[in-house]
């Protein structure tokens, strides 16, 4: 999905916010981890699935697999609309 640099920028923004709201570094890291884990896991899973789409044996298999997906529409719903400066941060007790 070519999202490595974007993930690093998002990580930095969310970590900055977590450090601002947490009482200490340990809590900030837990807040950061919880805020990022679902999104980063989805990107890894989507990337793995997407990579499989390019390794079919025949043109027909490739065409069939892509006919069932609309990557642009799907990504617009969750990938490109993410705002690391406003994503809710979880409450974690110190």
C-alpha positions as CSV (number, residue, x, y, z in Angstrom):
1,X,0.0,0.0,0.0
2,X,3.1,2.2,0.1
3,X,2.1,3.7,3.4
4,X,5.4,3.5,5.4
5,X,6.3,7.2,5.3
6,X,2.7,8.1,6.1
7,X,2.6,5.8,9.0
8,X,5.8,7.3,10.4
9,X,4.3,10.8,10.1
10,X,1.0,9.7,11.7
11,X,3.0,7.9,14.5
12,X,4.8,11.1,15.3
13,X,1.7,13.2,15.4
14,X,-0.2,10.7,17.7
15,X,2.9,10.1,19.9
16,X,3.2,13.9,20.3
17,X,-0.4,14.2,21.4
18,X,-0.1,11.2,23.8
19,X,3.0,12.8,25.4
20,X,1.1,16.1,25.8
21,X,-1.9,14.4,27.6
22,X,-0.2,11.7,29.6
23,X,1.3,12.2,33.1
24,X,4.4,10.2,32.2
25,X,6.2,8.5,29.4
26,X,5.0,5.0,30.3
27,X,1.4,6.1,30.1
28,X,2.0,8.1,27.0
29,X,3.4,5.0,25.2
30,X,0.4,3.0,26.2
31,X,-2.0,5.7,24.9
32,X,0.0,5.8,21.7
33,X,0.0,2.1,21.3
34,X,-3.8,1.8,21.8
35,X,-4.5,4.7,19.5
36,X,-2.4,3.2,16.7
37,X,-2.7,-0.6,16.9
38,X,-6.0,-1.1,15.0
39,X,-5.0,1.2,12.1
40,X,-1.5,-0.1,11.7
41,X,-2.7,-3.7,11.9
42,X,-5.3,-3.0,9.2
43,X,-2.7,-1.5,6.9
44,X,-0.4,-4.5,7.4
45,X,-3.2,-6.9,6.7
46,X,-4.5,-4.9,3.6
47,X,-0.9,-4.7,2.3
48,X,-0.5,-8.5,2.6
49,X,-3.8,-9.1,0.9
50,X,-3.0,-6.5,-1.8
51,X,0.4,-8.2,-2.5
52,X,-1.4,-11.5,-3.1
53,X,-3.5,-9.8,-5.8
54,X,-0.3,-9.4,-8.0
55,X,0.8,-13.0,-7.8
56,X,-1.7,-15.0,-9.8
57,X,-0.7,-17.5,-12.4
58,X,-3.0,-16.4,-15.2
59,X,-4.5,-13.1,-16.5
60,X,-8.0,-14.5,-15.8
61,X,-7.3,-15.1,-12.1
62,X,-5.9,-11.5,-11.9
63,X,-9.0,-10.1,-13.6
64,X,-11.3,-12.1,-11.5
65,X,-9.6,-11.0,-8.2
66,X,-9.6,-7.3,-9.1
67,X,-13.3,-7.4,-10.3
68,X,-14.3,-8.1,-6.7
69,X,-12.4,-5.1,-5.3
70,X,-12.6,-1.4,-5.6
71,X,-9.4,-0.3,-3.8
72,X,-9.9,3.4,-4.5
73,X,-13.4,3.5,-2.9
74,X,-12.4,1.3,0.0
75,X,-9.3,3.4,0.8
76,X,-11.2,6.6,0.6
77,X,-13.5,5.3,3.4
78,X,-10.8,4.6,6.0
79,X,-7.3,5.2,4.8
80,X,-7.2,8.7,3.4
81,X,-9.7,10.2,5.8
82,X,-7.6,9.5,8.9
83,X,-6.5,12.6,10.9
84,X,-3.8,11.9,13.4
85,X,-4.2,15.3,15.0
86,X,-7.8,14.6,15.9
87,X,-8.1,10.8,16.3
88,X,-9.5,10.1,19.8
89,X,-6.9,9.0,22.3
90,X,-7.9,6.3,24.7
91,X,-8.0,7.0,28.4
92,X,-5.5,4.9,30.3
93,X,-5.0,5.2,34.0
94,X,-1.5,5.8,35.3
